[in-house]
Amino acid sequence: MIYFTARPMGAPRRALALALLSCVAAPMANAQTAADARDEPESIVVTGMRDKQTGSGTKTDTPLMATPQSITVIDNDELIRRNALSINQALGYVAGVSPNQRGAMVTRYDQLILRGFTPGVYLDGMRLLAGPYSMPQIDFNRIDHLDVVKGPASVLYGNSTPGGLVNLTSKMPEATAFGRIEGQVGNYESLRGAVDINQPLDSEGRLLARVVGGWQKSDGLTDGTFSERYHISPMVSFVPTPDTSFTLVAAYQHSPSGAGYSGVPAYGTVLANPLGTLPRDLNTGDPAYERYNHKAKSIAAFFRHDFNDALTYRSSARFQNNSLSYRQLYVAGFATTGTGSARNTDFSTIIRGGGGADEDFDTLTMDNSLNAKFATAGIRHNVLVGLDYQRITGENFQQFNSGQTSNPLTSVPNLSLFSPSYGGTMPSFDLTKLSSAYANTYTKRDQTGVYLQDQMSIGRLQLIASGRYDWYDQHTLNKKTNGVSLLSQNAFTMRLGALYELPFGVSPYFSYSESFEPQSGTTYLGEAFDPVTGRQYEAGVKFQPRGTNAIFTLSAYDLRRQKVPVGDPAAGTNGIPSTAQIQIGEVRVRGVELEGRGKVAPGFDVVAAASYTDAIITQGTPAIAATATNSGTPTTTGTRQLGTPEWAASTFLSYDLGKSGKVRGPLAGLSFGGGVRYVGGSDGTTSYLVVNNVTTFQRFTTDSFVLVDALIGYQLGQASAALEGWSVAVNAANLFDKTHITACPFNNSCYYGAPRTVIGSLRFNW
């Protein structure tokens, strides 16, 4: 549900004392007095969080309507209603997000783009960190709700890309006993079971316990692949008084298989292949070599103490271990026919690469903050001061080969695209035998940040000012050579914002925010690079129809990622090395977004989103000149970011007859809904075409597509009292089974989107 409270219409000033930003959490709080409430009518204040929680954007209890930034909150009711079981599935109806960058061909990771860039993923306000391939995908049975903070967020979270972040909020023990058991079955041999049980352990409600767990398995989109995962997360809270709580959350998650990890070439999908279109379920890898075995173990602690109504201390910490063994084969190019000037692409056969990684990484994250509320000279302050810390240490083995060789330990077999045959002699699973050039590194990264934020309320005017300083250190050891590389950088980031709450539910706002990313490397003179920076200007208006918990936001922004290392335009002249780089690279993203979600009438929930995203590389890599055997590569300056559609729109409507209050009897158990998603084309590139011995570069745009989703559900208790608590639902995604390429986010790689999937659910709640 979307969490909300009721407060007097005339009390926005006091509610604003509680908040101002919620730049990510989309929560909303209420700060009215009982006397005011008796005198004035009520309006709904959406919080997006449970009691005593804070929002991701401000790390305070600021209402969304008082936050000068675009933030999306997707609550647990919506996740269950749409049967969203991953970040990609949850964010398909969010403006500014391009989910499913690798379609349904790769589902083991949540790979998406937010305002032109890959967002950081956080769990309970602390970043999820791992090795290059061992990033965990958190099972959504563990998740209560999620927030999307759009735009730079370094001021509260440290290093991150400027597009924003996604914060998942875990389920926690609650004061009342309840539970849910769920079973699901669907096409692609999908099976899933989940349990969620919450139980106070004493009559005073001081000890609370909860356990969530589950298992799921299904075939992958590509031939011969499947995924499986099981998890369990026990947790306990000690709440000696309403002002103090301490919670421990343990979690174990194991994915013994993760479906496929290979895409398809552009020729035969987006671009014409003279031999025909490649089938949607084509596996360009090989089931005989595919391996994905991921384990994640964690323990987290959360402490809160309210000294009084105006002063609160919060502390959170998590230790997590991620281990992974992964192998795959993948597309590395097309074979060719002929020799010399008669050499041309063989569109029937691909050359493949192969290899993988073995990883074991430990991460420690902590966040401590003190939140004080007070007034000076008629200005209400909500001040936050905090210190957070991140450490990741671990070892990575990694190696990838490509092409056939005379050595069976290193040779990767070709594949016929239109009559594939799998198995046979596979390259070695031992990465040290796959190639003597394998990489074996030990990495340690530390980030410490201190931040200060003041949210000021002057009548209906809400102001926010935030600042942060970070220390980042990285130590990388090459275990083969004992070579060590060090990186140490500091960065200051800030945020400013203003919002005015008009009395009729409209709040115009403006904000400025910054980000940074550590950057290794040097100029040809040996001068160390500075961190990559980001900044965003955003202006918009929020609207909450009176008497509803729905919020609609219209925003426009100008976002820049700057100081990106690119080839020096003067490289190769005046003694400057041909490989020299300088920090002049820039990506500019300008966009307009419209998004709204919430209950606009009893039983009637609306989600609507539309976005225009103009993501242009304003200063990119220089052109590579043509040669006798290569067409050359044009500069990326002036081109669009790969995988980012310019236009997107979606809407999902659902209606619950029972909650509407207009229907009684058996029909009151019925609910239904449907959604439409439009995704415009996005850019891709390929260099796999060989014509008369000339390797040819080509830029292209994928086709736009429209997908339809649907749901129908029924509360069985409305038909028979004996079935009270039981419910059934059927969710269909891509109802009309539209074949589509979601994106080609990397050079030479494209990905088919999910086909029609139909999932039936049986749930029992008590």
Backbone hydrogen bonds, N-H to C=O, Kabsch-Sander energy under -0.5 kcal/mol:
donor,donor_aa,acceptor,acceptor_aa,energy
3,Y,1,M,-0.6
5,T,45,V,-1.9
7,R,43,S,-2.0
9,M,41,P,-2.3
11,A,8,P,-1.5
14,R,11,A,-0.7
15,A,11,A,-2.2
16,L,12,P,-2.6
17,A,13,R,-1.0
18,L,14,R,-0.8
18,L,15,A,-0.9
19,A,15,A,-0.6
19,A,16,L,-0.6
26,A,22,S,-1.7
37,A,33,T,-2.1
38,R,34,A,-1.6
39,D,35,A,-1.0
39,D,36,D,-0.9
40,E,36,D,-1.6
43,S,7,R,-2.5
45,V,5,T,-2.7
46,V,44,I,-0.6
47,T,3,Y,-4.3
48,G,3,Y,-1.8
53,Q,50,R,-2.1
55,G,60,T,-3.4
59,K,55,G,-2.1
64,L,46,V,-0.8
66,A,63,P,-1.3
67,T,64,L,-1.8
69,Q,67,T,-2.1
71,I,69,Q,-0.6
72,T,148,V,-2.2
74,I,146,L,-2.7
75,D,73,V,-0.6
76,N,1,M,-0.5
79,L,75,D,-1.9
80,I,76,N,-2.5
81,R,77,D,-2.7
82,R,78,E,-2.6
83,N,80,I,-0.7
84,A,79,L,-2.5
85,L,83,N,-0.6
90,A,86,S,-2.4
91,L,87,I,-2.3
92,G,89,Q,-0.9
93,Y,90,A,-0.6
94,V,91,L,-1.2
97,V,94,V,-1.4
98,S,113,I,-3.3
101,Q,111,Q,-2.5
103,G,100,N,-2.0
104,A,752,Y,-2.2
105,M,102,R,-1.0
105,M,752,Y,-0.8
106,V,102,R,-1.2
111,Q,109,Y,-1.0
112,L,110,D,-0.7
113,I,98,S,-1.6
114,L,117,F,-3.5
115,R,96,G,-2.6
117,F,114,L,-1.7
120,G,164,G,-1.3
122,Y,166,V,-3.1
123,L,126,M,-3.0
124,D,168,L,-3.7
126,M,123,L,-1.4
128,L,121,V,-2.5
129,L,127,R,-0.6
138,I,136,P,-0.7
140,F,85,L,-0.6
142,R,139,D,-1.8
143,I,140,F,-1.0
144,D,169,T,-3.2
145,H,169,T,-1.1
146,L,74,I,-2.0
147,D,167,N,-2.6
148,V,72,T,-2.7
149,V,147,D,-0.5
149,V,165,L,-2.3
150,K,70,S,-1.8
150,K,148,V,-0.6
151,G,149,V,-0.5
151,G,163,G,-2.5
154,S,514,E,-0.8
155,V,514,E,-0.6
156,L,153,A,-1.4
157,Y,153,A,-1.4
158,G,154,S,-2.5
160,S,516,F,-2.1
164,G,161,T,-0.8
165,L,149,V,-2.1
166,V,120,G,-2.5
167,N,147,D,-2.5
168,L,122,Y,-3.1
168,L,166,V,-0.5
169,T,145,H,-2.8
170,S,168,L,-0.5
171,K,142,R,-2.6
178,F,198,N,-1.9
180,R,196,D,-2.2
181,I,764,F,-2.3
182,E,194,A,-2.8
183,G,762,L,-2.4
184,Q,192,R,-3.0
185,V,760,G,-2.0
186,G,190,S,-1.9
187,N,758,V,-1.4
190,S,186,G,-1.0
190,S,187,N,-0.8
191,L,217,K,-2.6
192,R,184,Q,-2.0
193,G,215,W,-2.8
194,A,182,E,-2.5
195,V,213,G,-2.7
196,D,180,R,-2.3
197,I,211,V,-2.5
198,N,178,F,-3.0
199,Q,209,A,-3.2
201,L,207,L,-3.6
202,D,207,L,-0.7
205,G,202,D,-1.0
208,L,206,R,-0.5
208,L,237,S,-2.5
209,A,199,Q,-1.8
210,R,235,M,-2.3
211,V,197,I,-2.3
212,V,233,S,-1.7
213,G,195,V,-2.1
214,G,231,H,-2.4
215,W,193,G,-2.4
216,Q,229,R,-2.5
217,K,191,L,-2.6
218,S,227,S,-2.1
219,D,188,Y,-3.0
220,G,225,T,-2.7
221,L,104,A,-0.8
223,D,281,D,-2.9
225,T,222,T,-1.5
227,S,218,S,-3.0
228,E,257,S,-2.0
229,R,216,Q,-2.4
230,Y,254,H,-2.2
231,H,214,G,-2.5
232,I,252,Y,-2.1
233,S,212,V,-3.1
235,M,210,R,-2.5
236,V,248,L,-2.1
237,S,208,L,-3.0
238,F,246,F,-3.1
239,V,206,R,-3.5
239,V,237,S,-0.6
241,T,244,T,-0.8
244,T,241,T,-1.5
245,S,304,R,-2.3
246,F,238,F,-2.0
247,T,302,F,-2.7
248,L,236,V,-2.6
249,V,300,A,-2.7
250,A,234,P,-2.6
251,A,298,S,-2.3
252,Y,232,I,-2.3
253,Q,296,A,-2.6
254,H,230,Y,-2.6
255,S,294,H,-3.2
257,S,228,E,-1.0
259,A,226,F,-2.4
264,V,750,C,-2.6
268,G,266,A,-0.7
268,G,271,L,-3.6
269,T,266,A,-1.9
269,T,271,L,-0.5
270,V,266,A,-0.9
271,L,266,A,-2.9
276,G,273,N,-2.6
278,L,268,G,-2.7
282,L,279,P,-1.5
284,T,282,L,-0.8
289,Y,286,D,-2.0
290,E,286,D,-2.0
291,R,327,R,-2.1
293,N,325,S,-1.9
294,H,255,S,-2.4
295,K,323,S,-2.4
296,A,253,Q,-2.8
297,K,321,N,-2.3
298,S,251,A,-2.4
299,I,319,F,-2.1
300,A,249,V,-2.7
301,A,317,A,-2.6
302,F,247,T,-2.5
303,F,315,S,-3.2
304,R,245,S,-2.3
305,H,313,Y,-2.4
306,D,243,D,-2.9
307,F,305,H,-0.8
307,F,311,L,-2.0
308,N,311,L,-1.3
311,L,308,N,-0.7
312,T,371,N,-2.6
313,Y,305,H,-2.7
314,R,369,S,-2.6
315,S,303,F,-2.5
316,S,367,D,-2.3
317,A,301,A,-2.1
318,R,365,T,-2.5
319,F,299,I,-2.5
320,Q,363,T,-2.4
321,N,297,K,-2.9
322,N,361,F,-2.7
323,S,295,K,-2.4
324,L,359,E,-2.4
325,S,293,N,-1.4
326,Y,357,A,-2.6
327,R,291,R,-2.3
328,Q,355,G,-2.4
330,Y,353,G,-2.3
332,A,333,G,-0.5
332,A,351,I,-3.0
333,G,351,I,-0.9
335,A,346,D,-0.5
335,A,349,T,-2.3
337,T,344,N,-2.7
342,A,339,T,-2.1
343,R,340,G,-1.7
344,N,337,T,-2.4
345,T,690,V,-2.0
346,D,335,A,-3.3
347,F,345,T,-0.9
349,T,346,D,-1.4
350,I,415,L,-2.5
351,I,333,G,-2.9
353,G,330,Y,-2.5
354,G,401,N,-2.8
355,G,328,Q,-1.9
356,G,399,Q,-2.2
357,A,326,Y,-1.7
358,D,397,F,-1.8
359,E,324,L,-2.5
360,D,395,E,-1.8
361,F,322,N,-2.8
362,D,393,T,-3.2
363,T,320,Q,-2.8
364,L,391,R,-2.8
365,T,318,R,-2.4
366,M,389,Y,-2.6
367,D,316,S,-2.5
368,N,387,L,-2.4
369,S,314,R,-2.7
370,L,385,V,-2.8
371,N,312,T,-3.2
372,A,370,L,-0.5
372,A,383,V,-2.8
373,K,310,A,-2.6
374,F,381,H,-1.7
376,T,379,I,-2.5
379,I,376,T,-2.2
380,R,378,G,-0.5
380,R,457,S,-2.3
381,H,374,F,-3.8
382,N,455,Q,-1.8
383,V,372,A,-3.0
384,L,453,Q,-2.9
385,V,370,L,-2.2
386,G,451,Y,-2.5
387,L,368,N,-2.5
388,D,449,G,-2.4
389,Y,366,M,-2.4
390,Q,447,Q,-2.5
391,R,364,L,-2.3
392,I,445,R,-2.1
393,T,362,D,-2.6
394,G,443,T,-1.9
395,E,360,D,-1.8
396,N,441,T,-2.6
397,F,358,D,-2.7
398,Q,439,A,-2.3
399,Q,356,G,-1.9
401,N,354,G,-3.3
403,G,352,R,-2.5
410,T,407,N,-1.3
411,S,407,N,-1.9
412,V,403,G,-2.0
415,L,350,I,-2.0
417,L,348,S,-2.8
417,L,415,L,-0.5
418,F,348,S,-0.5
426,M,424,G,-0.6
428,S,409,L,-2.6
431,L,429,F,-0.8
433,K,430,D,-1.3
434,L,430,D,-1.7
435,S,431,L,-1.1
438,Y,435,S,-1.3
439,A,398,Q,-3.2
441,T,396,N,-2.3
442,Y,477,L,-2.4
443,T,394,G,-2.8
444,K,475,H,-2.5
445,R,392,I,-2.5
446,D,473,D,-3.0
447,Q,390,Q,-2.5
448,T,471,W,-2.3
449,G,388,D,-2.4
450,V,469,Y,-2.1
451,Y,386,G,-2.4
452,L,467,G,-2.6
453,Q,384,L,-2.7
454,D,465,A,-2.6
455,Q,382,N,-1.9
456,M,454,D,-0.6
456,M,463,L,-2.7
457,S,380,R,-2.6
458,I,456,M,-0.5
458,I,461,L,-2.9
459,G,457,S,-0.5
461,L,458,I,-2.0
462,Q,499,L,-3.8
463,L,456,M,-3.0
464,I,497,G,-2.4
465,A,454,D,-1.8
466,S,495,R,-2.8
467,G,452,L,-2.6
468,R,493,T,-2.2
469,Y,450,V,-2.2
470,D,491,A,-2.8
471,W,448,T,-2.6
472,Y,489,Q,-3.0
473,D,446,D,-2.7
474,Q,487,L,-3.0
475,H,444,K,-3.0
476,T,485,S,-2.5
477,L,442,Y,-3.2
478,N,476,T,-0.5
478,N,483,G,-3.2
479,K,440,N,-2.3
479,K,477,L,-0.9
480,K,440,N,-0.5
482,N,478,N,-2.8
483,G,478,N,-0.6
485,S,476,T,-2.5
487,L,474,Q,-2.3
489,Q,472,Y,-2.5
491,A,470,D,-1.8
493,T,468,R,-2.1
495,R,466,S,-2.2
496,L,512,Y,-2.5
497,G,464,I,-2.1
498,A,510,F,-2.8
499,L,462,Q,-2.6
500,Y,508,P,-2.2
501,E,460,R,-2.2
502,L,500,Y,-0.9
502,L,506,V,-2.7
505,G,502,L,-1.1
507,S,542,K,-2.8
509,Y,540,G,-2.8
510,F,498,A,-2.4
511,S,538,E,-2.7
512,Y,496,L,-3.1
513,S,536,Q,-1.9
514,E,494,M,-1.1
515,S,534,G,-2.3
517,E,532,V,-2.5
523,T,527,E,-2.3
526,G,523,T,-2.2
529,F,521,G,-2.4
532,V,517,E,-2.4
533,T,562,Q,-1.8
534,G,515,S,-2.1
535,R,560,R,-2.0
536,Q,513,S,-2.4
537,Y,558,D,-2.1
538,E,511,S,-2.5
539,A,556,A,-2.6
540,G,509,Y,-2.2
541,V,554,L,-2.4
542,K,507,S,-2.0
543,F,552,F,-2.7
544,Q,505,G,-2.4
548,T,545,P,-1.8
549,N,599,K,-1.0
550,A,599,K,-0.5
551,I,597,R,-1.7
552,F,543,F,-2.9
553,T,595,E,-3.6
554,L,541,V,-2.5
555,S,553,T,-0.5
555,S,593,E,-2.8
556,A,539,A,-2.7
557,Y,591,G,-2.2
558,D,537,Y,-2.3
559,L,589,V,-3.3
560,R,535,R,-2.6
561,R,587,V,-2.5
562,Q,533,T,-3.2
562,Q,560,R,-0.5
564,V,585,G,-2.1
566,V,582,I,-2.4
568,D,580,A,-2.8
571,A,568,D,-2.5
572,G,576,I,-2.3
573,T,570,A,-1.8
576,I,573,T,-2.5
580,A,577,P,-1.6
582,I,566,V,-2.4
584,I,564,V,-0.6
584,I,582,I,-1.5
585,G,564,V,-2.6
586,E,619,Q,-1.8
587,V,561,R,-2.2
588,R,616,I,-3.2
589,V,559,L,-3.3
589,V,587,V,-0.5
590,R,588,R,-0.5
590,R,614,D,-2.0
591,G,557,Y,-1.8
592,V,612,Y,-1.8
593,E,555,S,-2.7
594,L,610,A,-2.8
595,E,553,T,-2.4
596,G,608,A,-2.7
597,R,551,I,-1.4
598,G,606,V,-1.8
600,V,598,G,-0.7
600,V,604,F,-1.6
601,A,604,F,-1.1
604,F,601,A,-2.5
605,D,603,G,-0.7
605,D,654,S,-2.3
606,V,598,G,-2.8
607,V,652,F,-1.8
608,A,596,G,-2.9
609,A,650,S,-2.9
610,A,594,L,-2.4
611,S,648,A,-2.9
612,Y,592,V,-2.6
613,T,646,E,-2.6
614,D,590,R,-3.2
614,D,612,Y,-0.5
615,A,613,T,-0.9
616,I,588,R,-3.0
616,I,614,D,-0.8
617,I,639,T,-3.1
618,T,586,E,-1.0
618,T,616,I,-1.0
619,Q,586,E,-1.9
624,I,633,T,-3.2
625,A,623,A,-0.5
627,T,630,N,-2.7
630,N,627,T,-0.6
631,S,695,T,-3.1
633,T,624,I,-1.6
636,T,621,T,-1.5
637,T,621,T,-0.6
638,G,617,I,-4.0
639,T,636,T,-2.2
641,Q,615,A,-1.9
643,G,683,D,-1.7
644,T,641,Q,-1.2
646,E,681,G,-1.0
648,A,611,S,-1.7
649,A,678,Y,-2.3
650,S,609,A,-3.0
651,T,676,V,-1.9
652,F,607,V,-2.7
653,L,674,G,-2.6
654,S,605,D,-2.2
655,Y,672,F,-3.1
656,D,603,G,-2.3
657,L,655,Y,-0.6
657,L,670,L,-2.2
658,G,668,A,-0.8
658,G,670,L,-0.5
660,S,656,D,-1.3
661,G,657,L,-0.6
661,G,658,G,-1.0
662,K,657,L,-0.6
663,V,657,L,-0.7
667,L,664,R,-0.5
668,A,665,G,-1.8
669,G,666,P,-1.7
670,L,667,L,-1.9
671,S,713,G,-2.3
672,F,655,Y,-2.1
673,G,711,L,-2.1
674,G,653,L,-2.3
675,G,709,D,-2.4
676,V,651,T,-2.3
677,R,707,L,-2.9
678,Y,649,A,-3.6
679,V,705,F,-2.5
680,G,647,W,-2.7
683,D,641,Q,-0.5
684,G,700,F,-2.3
686,T,698,Q,-2.2
689,L,696,T,-0.8
691,V,694,V,-2.3
693,N,343,R,-2.9
694,V,691,V,-1.4
695,T,629,T,-2.6
695,T,693,N,-0.6
696,T,689,L,-3.4
698,Q,686,T,-2.5
700,F,684,G,-2.5
702,T,682,S,-2.9
705,F,679,V,-2.1
707,L,677,R,-2.6
709,D,675,G,-2.8
710,A,732,A,-2.6
711,L,673,G,-2.4
712,I,730,V,-1.7
713,G,671,S,-3.1
714,Y,728,V,-2.8
715,Q,669,G,-2.0
716,L,714,Y,-0.8
716,L,726,W,-1.5
717,G,726,W,-0.8
718,Q,715,Q,-1.9
719,A,716,L,-1.5
720,S,716,L,-1.6
723,L,720,S,-1.8
724,E,721,A,-1.6
726,W,723,L,-2.4
727,S,763,R,-2.4
728,V,714,Y,-2.4
729,A,761,S,-1.9
730,V,712,I,-2.6
731,N,759,I,-2.7
732,A,710,A,-2.9
733,A,757,T,-2.5
735,L,708,V,-3.7
737,D,734,N,-2.4
742,T,740,H,-0.6
742,T,751,Y,-2.0
743,A,751,Y,-0.8
746,F,749,S,-0.8
748,N,685,T,-3.0
749,S,746,F,-2.0
750,C,264,V,-2.3
751,Y,743,A,-1.6
753,G,740,H,-3.1
757,T,733,A,-2.1
759,I,731,N,-2.8
760,G,185,V,-3.1
761,S,729,A,-3.2
762,L,183,G,-2.6
763,R,727,S,-2.7
764,F,181,I,-2.5
765,N,725,G,-2.5
766,W,179,G,-2.1
